[in-house]
Amino acid sequence: MTGTSLSSTPIRVGLMGFGRIGRNLYRLASETSNVEIKVISDVGRPDILHYLLQRDTIHGSFHYQARLEDNRLILEDNRSAEMIMGVAPGDVPWKSYDVDLVVDATGKYTKKSHMMDHLDAGANRVILAHLPEETIDRLVIVGVNEETVSPSDRMISSGSSTTNPVALMLKILDDAFGVDQAMMTTVHAYTADQPLADTAGEDFRRSRSAAENIIPNDTPTAKWLEAILPQFKGKFDGIALNVPVADGSCVDLTCQLRDPEATVEAVNSAMRDAAKKSPDVIEVTDDPIVSSDVIRNRHSLVFDAQATMKTKGRLIKVLGWYDNGWGHAARLLDIIQAYGRFNKKGGTA
């Protein structure tokens, strides 16, 4: 999907939510000529949002100059985005801004009714940068099911940063060896909604300090994996452990393979073959990497060949790394480009 050929007319994007994923998407979109973010809706002050774009604690300074003039964010090549206040879906009259699609990167609005609010406000399509609560038109995992995208799709999700590598590893293993059942633990960097000091929240464990604890957490990945790979219905589950690092996560996936003769070398070879077919999405490393080594890595999955383990039976354990903000934003950009093929402005190539 990466590198999809489009006409010279850029895809005009409306963006709600200029947090971590939103700002990463803006940075990545600035490097391509066929995606232009025209409107940015957020509850934050434009001058502070501009500052956070220019100076990022994890990813460093923005390599392009972006100036703020009269609440308009202007890149050095004169592409510009109007910055407006919008609290919730439906607040922004997207039709007035003539955008081709809307990306909701708030992480807050996950219901079908929220997506309908965007559509009712004039959006042609809505892409959630997170998992939905209900079944929608399409959940797209690049490298797994991107060939299913359709011009009739109006409510789309790009999954989550964790769903992407899990689905990739499971599909590769299932195609090569057959997988009877599987279980995963994602060891995930802390997130913006966790407190830095103990404070009362809605969840007991998530009320504890993200900077000082390993915190077990539920993950919706298991539920939605069945929608992507229906053969795993009732055969897959998982948990998240949020840990005190700012970025860089990994998935520990344990599978019972159908093929008892599968070896560690055969599993790694299957991953290398998959990486050759999807070089923009999957990387295989033989280096002894740690979490900080995948910061700013655009791949959905950095497969750790050194970590593959197998018992004498059919049990296999694999490890996949990912930048939980940057890699996911890169896939979101891929999905925007894929649906851009169906826009009247974007041509049909």
Short mmCIF file of the C-alpha atoms (twelve columns), coordinates in Angstrom:
data_MODEL
# 
_entry.id   MODEL 
# 
loop_
_atom_site.group_PDB 
_atom_site.id 
_atom_site.type_symbol 
_atom_site.label_atom_id 
_atom_site.label_alt_id 
_atom_site.label_comp_id 
_atom_site.label_asym_id 
_atom_site.label_seq_id 
_atom_site.Cartn_x 
_atom_site.Cartn_y 
_atom_site.Cartn_z 
_atom_site.pdbx_PDB_model_num 
ATOM 1   C CA . MET A 1   0.000   0.000   0.000   1 
ATOM 2   C CA . THR A 2   2.874   2.348   0.701   1 
ATOM 3   C CA . GLY A 3   3.786   4.362   -2.348  1 
ATOM 4   C CA . THR A 4   0.324   4.062   -3.926  1 
ATOM 5   C CA . SER A 5   0.248   6.071   -7.154  1 
ATOM 6   C CA . LEU A 6   -2.152  8.994   -7.056  1 
ATOM 7   C CA . SER A 7   -2.823  11.970  -9.265  1 
ATOM 8   C CA . SER A 8   -0.972  15.225  -8.651  1 
ATOM 9   C CA . THR A 9   -3.941  16.631  -6.744  1 
ATOM 10  C CA . PRO A 10  -3.271  16.056  -3.039  1 
ATOM 11  C CA . ILE A 11  -5.752  14.348  -0.738  1 
ATOM 12  C CA . ARG A 12  -7.242  17.042  1.487   1 
ATOM 13  C CA . VAL A 13  -7.448  15.848  5.082   1 
ATOM 14  C CA . GLY A 14  -9.315  17.199  8.073   1 
ATOM 15  C CA . LEU A 15  -7.697  16.182  11.345  1 
ATOM 16  C CA . MET A 16  -9.416  16.128  14.723  1 
ATOM 17  C CA . GLY A 17  -6.966  15.663  17.577  1 
ATOM 18  C CA . PHE A 18  -3.445  17.104  17.469  1 
ATOM 19  C CA . GLY A 19  -1.977  14.904  20.181  1 
ATOM 20  C CA . ARG A 20  0.789   12.387  19.710  1 
ATOM 21  C CA . ILE A 21  -0.661  10.485  16.732  1 
ATOM 22  C CA . GLY A 22  -2.028  13.652  15.138  1 
ATOM 23  C CA . ARG A 23  1.300   15.462  15.307  1 
ATOM 24  C CA . ASN A 24  3.188   12.386  14.070  1 
ATOM 25  C CA . LEU A 25  0.779   12.121  11.148  1 
ATOM 26  C CA . TYR A 26  1.303   15.807  10.335  1 
ATOM 27  C CA . ARG A 27  5.078   15.345  10.353  1 
ATOM 28  C CA . LEU A 28  4.899   12.296  8.087   1 
ATOM 29  C CA . ALA A 29  2.375   13.933  5.742   1 
ATOM 30  C CA . SER A 30  4.736   16.885  5.338   1 
ATOM 31  C CA . GLU A 31  7.169   14.490  3.635   1 
ATOM 32  C CA . THR A 32  4.700   13.480  0.911   1 
ATOM 33  C CA . SER A 33  3.245   15.578  -1.870  1 
ATOM 34  C CA . ASN A 34  -0.062  13.697  -2.188  1 
ATOM 35  C CA . VAL A 35  -1.501  14.329  1.297   1 
ATOM 36  C CA . GLU A 36  -2.311  17.796  2.588   1 
ATOM 37  C CA . ILE A 37  -3.756  18.396  6.049   1 
ATOM 38  C CA . LYS A 38  -6.083  21.377  5.564   1 
ATOM 39  C CA . VAL A 39  -7.815  21.678  8.936   1 
ATOM 40  C CA . ILE A 40  -6.656  20.793  12.449  1 
ATOM 41  C CA . SER A 41  -9.286  20.717  15.186  1 
ATOM 42  C CA . ASP A 42  -8.208  20.485  18.815  1 
ATOM 43  C CA . VAL A 43  -9.098  21.846  22.249  1 
ATOM 44  C CA . GLY A 44  -5.569  23.182  22.801  1 
ATOM 45  C CA . ARG A 45  -4.296  26.695  22.155  1 
ATOM 46  C CA . PRO A 46  -2.858  26.986  18.630  1 
ATOM 47  C CA . ASP A 47  0.381   28.567  19.873  1 
ATOM 48  C CA . ILE A 48  1.008   25.686  22.294  1 
ATOM 49  C CA . LEU A 49  0.084   23.076  19.689  1 
ATOM 50  C CA . HIS A 50  2.507   24.723  17.267  1 
ATOM 51  C CA . TYR A 51  5.212   24.632  19.937  1 
ATOM 52  C CA . LEU A 52  4.589   20.917  20.611  1 
ATOM 53  C CA . LEU A 53  4.855   20.209  16.888  1 
ATOM 54  C CA . GLN A 54  8.172   22.034  16.630  1 
ATOM 55  C CA . ARG A 55  9.713   20.590  19.818  1 
ATOM 56  C CA . ASP A 56  8.955   16.970  20.648  1 
ATOM 57  C CA . THR A 57  10.459  15.264  23.696  1 
ATOM 58  C CA . ILE A 58  10.581  11.851  22.015  1 
ATOM 59  C CA . HIS A 59  11.055  12.560  18.324  1 
ATOM 60  C CA . GLY A 60  13.075  15.754  18.539  1 
ATOM 61  C CA . SER A 61  12.682  18.969  16.575  1 
ATOM 62  C CA . PHE A 62  10.508  19.093  13.464  1 
ATOM 63  C CA . HIS A 63  12.838  19.032  10.450  1 
ATOM 64  C CA . TYR A 64  10.584  21.370  8.474   1 
ATOM 65  C CA . GLN A 65  9.918   24.968  9.404   1 
ATOM 66  C CA . ALA A 66  6.244   25.477  10.275  1 
ATOM 67  C CA . ARG A 67  5.136   28.956  11.258  1 
ATOM 68  C CA . LEU A 68  1.881   30.046  12.862  1 
ATOM 69  C CA . GLU A 69  0.086   33.030  11.345  1 
ATOM 70  C CA . ASP A 70  -3.432  34.013  12.426  1 
ATOM 71  C CA . ASN A 71  -4.158  30.463  13.634  1 
ATOM 72  C CA . ARG A 72  -2.942  29.029  10.356  1 
ATOM 73  C CA . LEU A 73  -0.084  26.512  10.401  1 
ATOM 74  C CA . ILE A 74  2.078   27.133  7.333   1 
ATOM 75  C CA . LEU A 75  4.865   24.838  6.143   1 
ATOM 76  C CA . GLU A 76  7.960   26.203  4.407   1 
ATOM 77  C CA . ASP A 77  6.531   24.977  1.045   1 
ATOM 78  C CA . ASN A 78  3.400   27.093  1.774   1 
ATOM 79  C CA . ARG A 79  1.049   24.182  2.444   1 
ATOM 80  C CA . SER A 80  -1.198  25.400  5.236   1 
ATOM 81  C CA . ALA A 81  -3.715  24.113  7.746   1 
ATOM 82  C CA . GLU A 82  -6.299  26.171  9.585   1 
ATOM 83  C CA . MET A 83  -6.260  25.513  13.330  1 
ATOM 84  C CA . ILE A 84  -9.706  25.652  14.905  1 
ATOM 85  C CA . MET A 85  -11.395 24.752  18.176  1 
ATOM 86  C CA . GLY A 86  -13.350 21.526  18.140  1 
ATOM 87  C CA . VAL A 87  -14.214 19.501  21.205  1 
ATOM 88  C CA . ALA A 88  -16.192 16.584  19.774  1 
ATOM 89  C CA . PRO A 89  -17.300 15.038  16.449  1 
ATOM 90  C CA . GLY A 90  -19.938 17.265  14.890  1 
ATOM 91  C CA . ASP A 91  -18.318 20.477  16.119  1 
ATOM 92  C CA . VAL A 92  -16.507 21.093  12.836  1 
ATOM 93  C CA . PRO A 93  -18.471 21.771  9.612   1 
ATOM 94  C CA . TRP A 94  -16.186 19.656  7.440   1 
ATOM 95  C CA . LYS A 95  -18.215 20.390  4.326   1 
ATOM 96  C CA . SER A 96  -17.216 24.048  4.580   1 
ATOM 97  C CA . TYR A 97  -13.550 23.110  4.389   1 
ATOM 98  C CA . ASP A 98  -13.897 20.881  1.296   1 
ATOM 99  C CA . VAL A 99  -11.846 18.006  2.730   1 
ATOM 100 C CA . ASP A 100 -11.764 14.569  1.115   1 
ATOM 101 C CA . LEU A 101 -11.720 12.660  4.397   1 
ATOM 102 C CA . VAL A 102 -11.439 13.192  8.135   1 
ATOM 103 C CA . VAL A 103 -9.051  11.506  10.549  1 
ATOM 104 C CA . ASP A 104 -10.185 11.294  14.176  1 
ATOM 105 C CA . ALA A 105 -6.988  10.980  16.207  1 
ATOM 106 C CA . THR A 106 -8.456  12.031  19.542  1 
ATOM 107 C CA . GLY A 107 -8.521  8.489   20.929  1 
ATOM 108 C CA . LYS A 108 -11.732 9.460   22.766  1 
ATOM 109 C CA . TYR A 109 -14.520 9.018   20.255  1 
ATOM 110 C CA . THR A 110 -14.838 5.350   19.419  1 
ATOM 111 C CA . LYS A 111 -18.558 4.803   18.825  1 
ATOM 112 C CA . LYS A 112 -20.306 4.470   15.495  1 
ATOM 113 C CA . SER A 113 -22.493 7.433   16.464  1 
ATOM 114 C CA . HIS A 114 -19.354 9.586   16.856  1 
ATOM 115 C CA . MET A 115 -18.263 8.689   13.337  1 
ATOM 116 C CA . MET A 116 -21.748 9.463   12.059  1 
ATOM 117 C CA . ASP A 117 -21.461 12.920  13.625  1 
ATOM 118 C CA . HIS A 118 -18.403 13.547  11.459  1 
ATOM 119 C CA . LEU A 119 -20.251 12.313  8.372   1 
ATOM 120 C CA . ASP A 120 -23.314 14.426  9.169   1 
ATOM 121 C CA . ALA A 121 -20.994 17.443  9.430   1 
ATOM 122 C CA . GLY A 122 -19.858 16.903  5.846   1 
ATOM 123 C CA . ALA A 123 -17.019 14.376  5.988   1 
ATOM 124 C CA . ASN A 124 -16.967 11.981  3.036   1 
ATOM 125 C CA . ARG A 125 -15.094 9.357   5.059   1 
ATOM 126 C CA . VAL A 126 -13.875 9.047   8.634   1 
ATOM 127 C CA . ILE A 127 -10.743 7.134   9.589   1 
ATOM 128 C CA . LEU A 128 -10.299 6.376   13.283  1 
ATOM 129 C CA . ALA A 129 -6.659  6.326   14.376  1 
ATOM 130 C CA . HIS A 130 -7.699  3.845   17.070  1 
ATOM 131 C CA . LEU A 131 -9.937  0.824   17.511  1 
ATOM 132 C CA . PRO A 132 -13.719 1.339   17.421  1 
ATOM 133 C CA . GLU A 133 -16.268 0.119   19.942  1 
ATOM 134 C CA . GLU A 134 -18.645 -1.298  17.352  1 
ATOM 135 C CA . THR A 135 -18.479 -2.961  13.960  1 
ATOM 136 C CA . ILE A 136 -17.862 -0.419  11.201  1 
ATOM 137 C CA . ASP A 137 -17.300 -0.599  7.442   1 
ATOM 138 C CA . ARG A 138 -13.630 -1.572  7.549   1 
ATOM 139 C CA . LEU A 139 -10.790 -2.260  9.972   1 
ATOM 140 C CA . VAL A 140 -7.621  -2.035  7.886   1 
ATOM 141 C CA . ILE A 141 -4.332  -3.625  8.914   1 
ATOM 142 C CA . VAL A 142 -1.712  -2.902  6.272   1 
ATOM 143 C CA . GLY A 143 0.051   -6.117  5.325   1 
ATOM 144 C CA . VAL A 144 -2.956  -8.227  6.309   1 
ATOM 145 C CA . ASN A 145 -6.157  -7.043  4.633   1 
ATOM 146 C CA . GLU A 146 -5.546  -3.728  2.846   1 
ATOM 147 C CA . GLU A 147 -6.682  -5.279  -0.427  1 
ATOM 148 C CA . THR A 148 -10.248 -5.272  0.944   1 
ATOM 149 C CA . VAL A 149 -10.644 -1.469  0.958   1 
ATOM 150 C CA . SER A 150 -13.674 -0.336  -1.022  1 
ATOM 151 C CA . PRO A 151 -14.974 2.995   -2.335  1 
ATOM 152 C CA . SER A 152 -18.189 2.324   -0.392  1 
ATOM 153 C CA . ASP A 153 -16.328 2.402   2.966   1 
ATOM 154 C CA . ARG A 154 -17.229 5.474   4.991   1 
ATOM 155 C CA . MET A 155 -16.333 4.410   8.544   1 
ATOM 156 C CA . ILE A 156 -12.799 3.016   8.755   1 
ATOM 157 C CA . SER A 157 -10.326 2.197   11.519  1 
ATOM 158 C CA . SER A 158 -6.559  1.851   11.231  1 
ATOM 159 C CA . GLY A 159 -6.577  -0.423  14.279  1 
ATOM 160 C CA . SER A 160 -4.105  0.276   17.053  1 
ATOM 161 C CA . SER A 161 -0.336  0.278   17.293  1 
ATOM 162 C CA . THR A 162 -0.532  -3.132  18.998  1 
ATOM 163 C CA . THR A 163 -3.169  -4.700  16.742  1 
ATOM 164 C CA . ASN A 164 -0.936  -4.163  13.710  1 
ATOM 165 C CA . PRO A 165 2.139   -6.225  14.740  1 
ATOM 166 C CA . VAL A 166 0.028   -8.911  16.432  1 
ATOM 167 C CA . ALA A 167 -2.111  -9.435  13.334  1 
ATOM 168 C CA . LEU A 168 0.964   -9.488  11.103  1 
ATOM 169 C CA . MET A 169 2.815   -12.096 13.176  1 
ATOM 170 C CA . LEU A 170 -0.251  -14.300 13.567  1 
ATOM 171 C CA . LYS A 171 -1.061  -14.222 9.859   1 
ATOM 172 C CA . ILE A 172 2.526   -15.037 8.878   1 
ATOM 173 C CA . LEU A 173 2.728   -17.942 11.326  1 
ATOM 174 C CA . ASP A 174 -0.722  -19.252 10.433  1 
ATOM 175 C CA . ASP A 175 -0.022  -19.134 6.693   1 
ATOM 176 C CA . ALA A 176 3.320   -20.897 7.097   1 
ATOM 177 C CA . PHE A 177 2.671   -23.456 9.837   1 
ATOM 178 C CA . GLY A 178 -0.936  -23.235 11.023  1 
ATOM 179 C CA . VAL A 179 -1.754  -21.810 14.469  1 
ATOM 180 C CA . ASP A 180 -4.222  -23.665 16.710  1 
ATOM 181 C CA . GLN A 181 -4.336  -21.015 19.442  1 
ATOM 182 C CA . ALA A 182 -2.316  -18.077 20.703  1 
ATOM 183 C CA . MET A 183 -1.851  -15.638 23.553  1 
ATOM 184 C CA . MET A 184 -0.044  -12.327 23.648  1 
ATOM 185 C CA . THR A 185 1.375   -9.836  26.126  1 
ATOM 186 C CA . THR A 186 2.113   -6.376  24.825  1 
ATOM 187 C CA . VAL A 187 4.777   -4.599  26.855  1 
ATOM 188 C CA . HIS A 188 3.697   -1.058  26.111  1 
ATOM 189 C CA . ALA A 189 5.132   2.364   26.799  1 
ATOM 190 C CA . TYR A 190 3.008   4.460   29.127  1 
ATOM 191 C CA . THR A 191 0.313   6.595   27.528  1 
ATOM 192 C CA . ALA A 192 -0.868  10.187  27.894  1 
ATOM 193 C CA . ASP A 193 -3.981  9.194   29.850  1 
ATOM 194 C CA . GLN A 194 -1.948  7.627   32.677  1 
ATOM 195 C CA . PRO A 195 -0.984  9.711   35.738  1 
ATOM 196 C CA . LEU A 196 2.652   10.366  36.619  1 
ATOM 197 C CA . ALA A 197 1.780   10.164  40.325  1 
ATOM 198 C CA . ASP A 198 -0.816  8.011   42.093  1 
ATOM 199 C CA . THR A 199 -4.218  9.612   41.689  1 
ATOM 200 C CA . ALA A 200 -7.793  8.333   41.877  1 
ATOM 201 C CA . GLY A 201 -9.149  7.304   38.475  1 
ATOM 202 C CA . GLU A 202 -11.850 5.023   37.122  1 
ATOM 203 C CA . ASP A 203 -9.574  1.957   37.169  1 
ATOM 204 C CA . PHE A 204 -7.637  0.694   40.196  1 
ATOM 205 C CA . ARG A 205 -4.355  -0.176  38.521  1 
ATOM 206 C CA . ARG A 206 -4.405  2.751   36.097  1 
ATOM 207 C CA . SER A 207 -4.695  5.060   39.103  1 
ATOM 208 C CA . ARG A 208 -1.065  4.258   39.908  1 
ATOM 209 C CA . SER A 209 2.016   6.153   38.743  1 
ATOM 210 C CA . ALA A 210 2.951   5.322   35.146  1 
ATOM 211 C CA . ALA A 211 6.508   6.518   35.773  1 
ATOM 212 C CA . GLU A 212 7.189   4.081   38.622  1 
ATOM 213 C CA . ASN A 213 5.197   0.905   37.955  1 
ATOM 214 C CA . ILE A 214 4.606   -1.961  35.575  1 
ATOM 215 C CA . ILE A 215 0.825   -1.774  35.234  1 
ATOM 216 C CA . PRO A 216 -1.315  -4.662  33.914  1 
ATOM 217 C CA . ASN A 217 -3.975  -3.342  31.590  1 
ATOM 218 C CA . ASP A 218 -6.796  -4.655  29.418  1 
ATOM 219 C CA . THR A 219 -6.362  -4.472  25.655  1 
ATOM 220 C CA . PRO A 220 -9.109  -4.500  22.987  1 
ATOM 221 C CA . THR A 221 -6.720  -6.147  20.525  1 
ATOM 222 C CA . ALA A 222 -8.026  -9.667  21.238  1 
ATOM 223 C CA . LYS A 223 -11.622 -8.706  20.439  1 
ATOM 224 C CA . TRP A 224 -10.780 -6.972  17.188  1 
ATOM 225 C CA . LEU A 225 -8.251  -9.510  15.997  1 
ATOM 226 C CA . GLU A 226 -11.184 -11.856 15.382  1 
ATOM 227 C CA . ALA A 227 -12.648 -9.288  12.987  1 
ATOM 228 C CA . ILE A 228 -9.379  -9.196  11.032  1 
ATOM 229 C CA . LEU A 229 -8.520  -12.910 11.223  1 
ATOM 230 C CA . PRO A 230 -11.824 -14.709 11.897  1 
ATOM 231 C CA . GLN A 231 -10.116 -18.100 12.078  1 
ATOM 232 C CA . PHE A 232 -8.891  -17.088 15.552  1 
ATOM 233 C CA . LYS A 233 -12.329 -16.580 17.048  1 
ATOM 234 C CA . GLY A 234 -12.208 -18.038 20.555  1 
ATOM 235 C CA . LYS A 235 -8.572  -19.039 20.046  1 
ATOM 236 C CA . PHE A 236 -6.748  -15.843 20.997  1 
ATOM 237 C CA . ASP A 237 -6.485  -13.587 24.034  1 
ATOM 238 C CA . GLY A 238 -4.032  -11.150 25.534  1 
ATOM 239 C CA . ILE A 239 -3.075  -8.566  28.106  1 
ATOM 240 C CA . ALA A 240 -1.075  -5.333  28.156  1 
ATOM 241 C CA . LEU A 241 1.656   -4.316  30.580  1 
ATOM 242 C CA . ASN A 242 2.267   -0.576  30.592  1 
ATOM 243 C CA . VAL A 243 5.869   0.070   31.618  1 
ATOM 244 C CA . PRO A 244 7.881   3.194   32.569  1 
ATOM 245 C CA . VAL A 245 9.312   4.059   29.139  1 
ATOM 246 C CA . ALA A 246 8.096   6.952   27.014  1 
ATOM 247 C CA . ASP A 247 8.207   5.169   23.655  1 
ATOM 248 C CA . GLY A 248 9.074   1.827   22.105  1 
ATOM 249 C CA . SER A 249 6.894   -1.226  22.788  1 
ATOM 250 C CA . CYS A 250 6.974   -4.938  22.041  1 
ATOM 251 C CA . VAL A 251 4.571   -7.848  21.665  1 
ATOM 252 C CA . ASP A 252 5.385   -11.205 23.234  1 
ATOM 253 C CA . LEU A 253 3.322   -13.730 21.250  1 
ATOM 254 C CA . THR A 254 3.049   -17.408 22.186  1 
ATOM 255 C CA . CYS A 255 1.440   -19.786 19.678  1 
ATOM 256 C CA . GLN A 256 0.626   -23.457 19.492  1 
ATOM 257 C CA . LEU A 257 1.589   -24.384 15.951  1 
ATOM 258 C CA . ARG A 258 -0.160  -27.063 13.936  1 
ATOM 259 C CA . ASP A 259 3.120   -28.204 12.373  1 
ATOM 260 C CA . PRO A 260 5.210   -30.022 15.024  1 
ATOM 261 C CA . GLU A 261 8.276   -29.970 12.767  1 
ATOM 262 C CA . ALA A 262 8.495   -26.170 12.587  1 
ATOM 263 C CA . THR A 263 11.874  -24.963 13.866  1 
ATOM 264 C CA . VAL A 264 13.147  -21.627 15.156  1 
ATOM 265 C CA . GLU A 265 15.037  -21.226 11.885  1 
ATOM 266 C CA . ALA A 266 11.885  -21.956 9.834   1 
ATOM 267 C CA . VAL A 267 9.868   -19.415 11.822  1 
ATOM 268 C CA . ASN A 268 12.524  -16.724 11.337  1 
ATOM 269 C CA . SER A 269 12.741  -17.596 7.652   1 
ATOM 270 C CA . ALA A 270 8.963   -17.134 7.274   1 
ATOM 271 C CA . MET A 271 9.266   -13.698 8.849   1 
ATOM 272 C CA . ARG A 272 12.125  -12.762 6.517   1 
ATOM 273 C CA . ASP A 273 10.066  -13.827 3.502   1 
ATOM 274 C CA . ALA A 274 7.162   -11.692 4.713   1 
ATOM 275 C CA . ALA A 275 9.484   -8.713  5.190   1 
ATOM 276 C CA . LYS A 276 10.658  -9.038  1.578   1 
ATOM 277 C CA . LYS A 277 7.037   -8.901  0.406   1 
ATOM 278 C CA . SER A 278 6.107   -5.950  2.668   1 
ATOM 279 C CA . PRO A 279 9.390   -4.077  3.224   1 
ATOM 280 C CA . ASP A 280 7.679   -0.851  4.315   1 
ATOM 281 C CA . VAL A 281 5.620   -2.625  6.969   1 
ATOM 282 C CA . ILE A 282 7.798   -5.451  8.326   1 
ATOM 283 C CA . GLU A 283 11.458  -5.437  9.311   1 
ATOM 284 C CA . VAL A 284 13.496  -8.357  10.663  1 
ATOM 285 C CA . THR A 285 16.485  -7.637  12.875  1 
ATOM 286 C CA . ASP A 286 19.248  -9.931  14.051  1 
ATOM 287 C CA . ASP A 287 20.655  -7.264  16.366  1 
ATOM 288 C CA . PRO A 288 20.136  -7.431  20.152  1 
ATOM 289 C CA . ILE A 289 17.871  -4.379  20.176  1 
ATOM 290 C CA . VAL A 290 16.025  -2.711  23.079  1 
ATOM 291 C CA . SER A 291 12.965  -0.483  23.122  1 
ATOM 292 C CA . SER A 292 14.720  2.806   22.366  1 
ATOM 293 C CA . ASP A 293 16.162  1.326   19.174  1 
ATOM 294 C CA . VAL A 294 12.757  1.359   17.470  1 
ATOM 295 C CA . ILE A 295 11.928  5.013   18.186  1 
ATOM 296 C CA . ARG A 296 11.052  6.711   14.862  1 
ATOM 297 C CA . ASN A 297 10.901  3.347   13.096  1 
ATOM 298 C CA . ARG A 298 8.090   3.429   10.520  1 
ATOM 299 C CA . HIS A 299 7.507   -0.317  10.392  1 
ATOM 300 C CA . SER A 300 4.455   -1.825  12.056  1 
ATOM 301 C CA . LEU A 301 6.603   -4.775  13.102  1 
ATOM 302 C CA . VAL A 302 10.310  -5.069  13.839  1 
ATOM 303 C CA . PHE A 303 10.653  -8.811  14.287  1 
ATOM 304 C CA . ASP A 304 13.349  -9.855  16.771  1 
ATOM 305 C CA . ALA A 305 14.971  -12.962 15.251  1 
ATOM 306 C CA . GLN A 306 17.224  -13.464 18.290  1 
ATOM 307 C CA . ALA A 307 14.217  -13.824 20.596  1 
ATOM 308 C CA . THR A 308 12.407  -16.703 18.844  1 
ATOM 309 C CA . MET A 309 11.958  -19.731 21.125  1 
ATOM 310 C CA . LYS A 310 10.390  -23.169 20.703  1 
ATOM 311 C CA . THR A 311 9.684   -26.081 23.038  1 
ATOM 312 C CA . LYS A 312 10.063  -29.721 22.048  1 
ATOM 313 C CA . GLY A 313 6.366   -29.766 21.292  1 
ATOM 314 C CA . ARG A 314 4.438   -27.263 19.188  1 
ATOM 315 C CA . LEU A 315 4.785   -24.153 21.360  1 
ATOM 316 C CA . ILE A 316 6.556   -21.160 19.807  1 
ATOM 317 C CA . LYS A 317 7.315   -17.729 21.291  1 
ATOM 318 C CA . VAL A 318 8.142   -14.709 19.117  1 
ATOM 319 C CA . LEU A 319 8.868   -11.059 19.893  1 
ATOM 320 C CA . GLY A 320 7.965   -8.050  17.773  1 
ATOM 321 C CA . TRP A 321 8.970   -4.444  18.482  1 
ATOM 322 C CA . TYR A 322 7.216   -1.256  17.361  1 
ATOM 323 C CA . ASP A 323 7.199   2.483   17.887  1 
ATOM 324 C CA . ASN A 324 3.680   2.800   19.257  1 
ATOM 325 C CA . GLY A 325 3.275   6.352   17.941  1 
ATOM 326 C CA . TRP A 326 5.416   6.727   14.845  1 
ATOM 327 C CA . GLY A 327 4.810   3.361   13.175  1 
ATOM 328 C CA . HIS A 328 1.069   3.611   13.653  1 
ATOM 329 C CA . ALA A 329 0.997   7.120   12.184  1 
ATOM 330 C CA . ALA A 330 2.879   5.773   9.143   1 
ATOM 331 C CA . ARG A 331 0.187   3.128   8.590   1 
ATOM 332 C CA . LEU A 332 -2.507  5.763   9.011   1 
ATOM 333 C CA . LEU A 333 -0.857  7.718   6.202   1 
ATOM 334 C CA . ASP A 334 -0.833  4.563   4.045   1 
ATOM 335 C CA . ILE A 335 -4.565  4.120   4.604   1 
ATOM 336 C CA . ILE A 336 -5.288  7.763   3.755   1 
ATOM 337 C CA . GLN A 337 -3.415  7.271   0.477   1 
ATOM 338 C CA . ALA A 338 -5.285  4.043   -0.284  1 
ATOM 339 C CA . TYR A 339 -8.675  5.694   0.102   1 
ATOM 340 C CA . GLY A 340 -7.411  8.721   -1.805  1 
ATOM 341 C CA . ARG A 341 -7.577  6.570   -4.937  1 
ATOM 342 C CA . PHE A 342 -11.362 6.710   -4.687  1 
ATOM 343 C CA . ASN A 343 -11.659 10.489  -4.341  1 
ATOM 344 C CA . LYS A 344 -12.756 12.439  -7.387  1 
ATOM 345 C CA . LYS A 345 -9.884  14.802  -6.717  1 
ATOM 346 C CA . GLY A 346 -7.436  11.948  -6.170  1 
ATOM 347 C CA . GLY A 347 -8.036  10.067  -9.391  1 
ATOM 348 C CA . THR A 348 -8.547  6.328   -9.753  1 
ATOM 349 C CA . ALA A 349 -4.980  5.107   -10.224 1 
# 
